[in-house]
């Protein structure tokens, strides 16, 4: 088991002390990877911390579908790119 003296290995990640452990989440929760974020209240996972923040208002969770968010093929919530976003990304190439 990972601890302060044993930060974990590739097969056994260190235990998280900054939030809920995955053993406390529902079986259908999607564990976040990289810069993704998981809400411990409604157990939804978001593609970015910004999308997670967007679904929180005044300490409460909003239904992401009601604020224009959608899910991707993995079931992660995201804010779809607008035509303006696509145009800006095309100019950046």
N, C-alpha and C positions, 0 to 999 in steps of 0.2 A: 504494500500500500504506500502511496506517495505521501510525504510529509515535508516539513521544513528542511530536514536533513536529506531527503530523497525527493528531488523535484519531479520525479517521474521519468518515464522512458517513452520511446515512440509507441510502444504497445500499452503503456499504462500512463496516461497523462496525469499531471499533478491534480490533486483535489482542489476545487474552487472554494475559496473562503469569502469571495466578494458577492455572492448571490446564491440562489437556490441550486441545489445539486440536481442533476438530471434524474436521480432516483425519486425526487419529489414531483417531477412533471408527469403529465399524463402519458400513456404509452404512445399516443398518436402525435406527440410533439415532435417538431423538426428541430434537431439540435443545430444551433447556428455555427457557421464556419467563418473564419477570417473576420471581416468587418460587419457581418450580419448581426442582428439583435433579436433576442427572444423576450417576449413579455411574460413575466411570471404571474400576471393577473389573469389575462384572457388566453394565455398559452398560444399566441400567434407568433410566427417568426417573420422577420422583415429583412429585406435585402441590404438595408443600411440602417445605421443608428438614426439618421435623419428621418427615414420613413417610420421608424419606431416612434420617434419624438412627435412626428406629425399626427399619429393616432392617439396621442395623449393630450388632454385639455383639462386644465384646472384639477389635476390629480386623478382624472378618470380616463378610462379607455373609450375611444370612439370605434364604431364599426367601420373598418377601413373601406368597405364597399360604399358606404354613404359619403365618403369624402374623396371619391374619385380614384381610389387605389384598386388594384387588381392583383391576381396571383399569377406567378409564372408556372412553368412545367413542374417545378419541385414543390409548389404550394407555398412559396414565399411571397409575402405581400410587397408590392412595389408601386411607385408612382409612374404611370406610363409616360414615355417621352412624348412631348408635344411636337407639332410641325416646326415650331421655332427651335426646339432643342435639336431636332434632326438637321435643320439647316445650319445651325451653329456648329454641330459636330462635323458636317460635310465641309465647311470652310476651314476647319482646323486640320484637315488631312493634307 
